[in-house]
Amino acid sequence: MFADTFKGKKVLITGNTGFKGSWLTVWLLKQGAQVFGYSNSVLTEPAMYRVLNLEQHITQCWRDVRDKDTFAEFLETTRPDFVFHLAAQAIVSTSYNNPWETISTNVMGTASVLEALKNYSHPLTAVIITSDKAYDNVEWIWGYRENDRMGGKDIYSGSKGAAELVIKSYWHSFLKHKENILIAVARAGNVIGGGDWSKDRIVVDTIKAFANNKPVEIRSPFATRPWQHVLEPLSGYLTLAKQLNENHKLNGETFNFGPRAEQLKTVKQLVEDIAKYWEIQDPVRITDTQPFNEATLLKLNCDKAQALLSWHATLNYDQTVKLTANWYKDFYSQDVDMYGLTLNQIEYYERCNANPT
Ligand SMILES: NC(=O)c1ccc[n+]([C@@H]2O[C@H](COP(=O)([O-])OP(=O)(O)OC[C@H]3O[C@@H](n4cnc5c(N)ncnc54)[C@H](O)[C@@H]3O)[C@@H](O)[C@H]2O)c1
């Protein structure tokens, strides 16, 4: 899918120990990249990073992304060809409990990466990951386009919107004048897939309940979400990095990476479809409590990614559910080579991408 773009190249991933960072690491290693990770912790137990023993395959730096001097030093010593910035406090509910940590990590952490790029003098292609939640969610029915307004009523969304403003001002003030730096921004929505154990994510709650042979409690059964497999935005980030590297006209651009329209299903439907793989009777218990305000609908318009990058989502809803359920099922069966399984799922994705349904 990405030719030999990453083969033999050095790639630095911030937030590499997280859910997306772990999948991205495996995909880049598969392509022959040398991966450098920069994270301050492993946030969950279990964690895909540990399950796959990724520390054995990469060079890891255990530091805080807000520590700008340390990050700049790591950049200087590793001299990567590509940077993917994913480090963030990524959980909406946590942002209510810990707004300061969320804002400082997501805004100042991004500023720290940009500051290092501002002072960096070697060739480098960078993709900065924010979120669909960076958009000012006016709860309309249309998909959001890259030039729509930034905003965010909850702290997490606001921190991502603020990070976008910081990126824009660094770009206009410094980065666009630097010939050695190519940079672009990627926005995607909530993703599902094996290997996530973060809190307050529906698939994680579902899997944890099913692993204990219990029904999952859900508070908004009829809320619809565009369920997207983690490999979809990652394919977008990698496509963007590849094409940005080849086509400097993409420098400074922002791209949405969203699922197909048909992926919109209710929370209840998703849970019931995952349950089919676990043979659980009565998988859902509905509760009516809503512990925090979360925006109800946000759809991305991905025409720009299609037009300029020829990127499109690959998996249909059934494939998305199947990959997700099978990953966890194999994990909880305990005798499966999870690195091998993850590679198989990436290869399956690549085959589906080459032969779209
Ligand atoms: N998972 C999703 O559904 C989703 C949706 C939209 C956008 N995103 C964005 O994608 C990126 C990755 O998301 P994820 O789901 O993998 O998140 P995650 O919570 O699984 O991982 C976050 C990573 O950031 C690291 N990190 C957090 N604070 C740090 C700090 N101060 N210094 C250094 N490292 C720090 C963690 O150690 C971890 O490696 C984030 O920017 C997130 O906002 C995720």
The ligand as an SDF file (V2000), in Angstrom:
LIG
                    3D

 44 48  0  0  0  0  0  0  0  0999 V2000
   -8.6270    6.1150   19.9740 N   0  0  0  0  0  0  0  0  0  0  0  0
   -9.4980    6.9040   19.3690 C   0  0  0  0  0  0  0  0  0  0  0  0
  -10.6710    6.5170   19.1870 O   0  0  0  0  0  0  0  0  0  0  0  0
   -9.0820    8.2770   18.8850 C   0  0  0  0  0  0  0  0  0  0  0  0
   -9.9920    9.0420   18.1470 C   0  0  0  0  0  0  0  0  0  0  0  0
   -9.6000   10.2960   17.6540 C   0  0  0  0  0  0  0  0  0  0  0  0
   -8.3300   10.7570   17.9040 C   0  0  0  0  0  0  0  0  0  0  0  0
   -7.4690   10.0110   18.6480 N   0  0  0  0  0  0  0  0  0  0  0  0
   -6.1310   10.5660   18.8860 C   0  0  0  0  0  0  0  0  0  0  0  0
   -5.1580    9.6310   18.4380 O   0  0  0  0  0  0  0  0  0  0  0  0
   -4.0220    9.6790   19.2990 C   0  0  0  0  0  0  0  0  0  0  0  0
   -3.7460    8.3080   19.8900 C   0  0  0  0  0  0  0  0  0  0  0  0
   -4.9210    7.8400   20.5550 O   0  0  0  0  0  0  0  0  0  0  0  0
   -4.9390    6.4550   21.3500 P   0  0  0  0  0  0  0  0  0  0  0  0
   -6.3230    5.9700   21.3360 O   0  0  0  0  0  0  0  0  0  0  0  0
   -3.8670    5.5730   20.8650 O   0  0  0  0  0  0  0  0  0  0  0  0
   -4.6200    6.9670   22.8180 O   0  0  0  0  0  0  0  0  0  0  0  0
   -4.0490    6.1530   24.0680 P   0  0  0  0  0  0  0  0  0  0  0  0
   -4.6490    6.7650   25.2790 O   0  0  0  0  0  0  0  0  0  0  0  0
   -4.2140    4.6870   23.8700 O   0  0  0  0  0  0  0  0  0  0  0  0
   -2.4810    6.4710   24.0200 O   0  0  0  0  0  0  0  0  0  0  0  0
   -1.9760    7.7230   24.3540 C   0  0  0  0  0  0  0  0  0  0  0  0
   -0.4640    7.6510   24.2500 C   0  0  0  0  0  0  0  0  0  0  0  0
    0.0680    8.9410   24.6020 O   0  0  0  0  0  0  0  0  0  0  0  0
    1.0550    8.7590   25.6230 C   0  0  0  0  0  0  0  0  0  0  0  0
    1.0650    9.9430   26.4680 N   0  0  0  0  0  0  0  0  0  0  0  0
    0.0280   10.4880   27.1520 C   0  0  0  0  0  0  0  0  0  0  0  0
    0.4560   11.5740   27.8310 N   0  0  0  0  0  0  0  0  0  0  0  0
    1.7780   11.7200   27.5600 C   0  0  0  0  0  0  0  0  0  0  0  0
    2.7720   12.6430   27.9630 C   0  0  0  0  0  0  0  0  0  0  0  0
    2.4760   13.6530   28.7550 N   0  0  0  0  0  0  0  0  0  0  0  0
    4.0290   12.4640   27.4990 N   0  0  0  0  0  0  0  0  0  0  0  0
    4.3300   11.4330   26.6660 C   0  0  0  0  0  0  0  0  0  0  0  0
    3.4280   10.5390   26.2590 N   0  0  0  0  0  0  0  0  0  0  0  0
    2.1660   10.6740   26.7050 C   0  0  0  0  0  0  0  0  0  0  0  0
    0.6300    7.4990   26.3700 C   0  0  0  0  0  0  0  0  0  0  0  0
    1.6960    6.9570   27.1010 O   0  0  0  0  0  0  0  0  0  0  0  0
    0.1890    6.6420   25.1970 C   0  0  0  0  0  0  0  0  0  0  0  0
    1.3300    6.0970   24.5800 O   0  0  0  0  0  0  0  0  0  0  0  0
   -4.3390   10.7410   20.3550 C   0  0  0  0  0  0  0  0  0  0  0  0
   -3.8290   11.9730   19.9230 O   0  0  0  0  0  0  0  0  0  0  0  0
   -5.8430   10.7850   20.3530 C   0  0  0  0  0  0  0  0  0  0  0  0
   -6.3500   11.9960   20.8310 O   0  0  0  0  0  0  0  0  0  0  0  0
   -7.8050    8.7850   19.1380 C   0  0  0  0  0  0  0  0  0  0  0  0
  1  2  1  0
  2  3  2  0
  2  4  1  0
  4  5  1  0
  4 44  2  0
  5  6  2  0
  6  7  1  0
  7  8  2  0
  8  9  1  0
  8 44  1  0
  9 10  1  0
  9 42  1  0
 10 11  1  0
 11 12  1  0
 11 40  1  0
 12 13  1  0
 13 14  1  0
 14 15  2  0
 14 16  1  0
 14 17  1  0
 17 18  1  0
 18 19  2  0
 18 20  1  0
 18 21  1  0
 21 22  1  0
 22 23  1  0
 23 24  1  0
 23 38  1  0
 24 25  1  0
 25 26  1  0
 25 36  1  0
 26 27  1  0
 26 35  1  0
 27 28  2  0
 28 29  1  0
 29 30  1  0
 29 35  2  0
 30 31  1  0
 30 32  2  0
 32 33  1  0
 33 34  2  0
 34 35  1  0
 36 37  1  0
 36 38  1  0
 38 39  1  0
 40 41  1  0
 40 42  1  0
 42 43  1  0
M  CHG  2   8   1  16  -1
M  END
$$$$
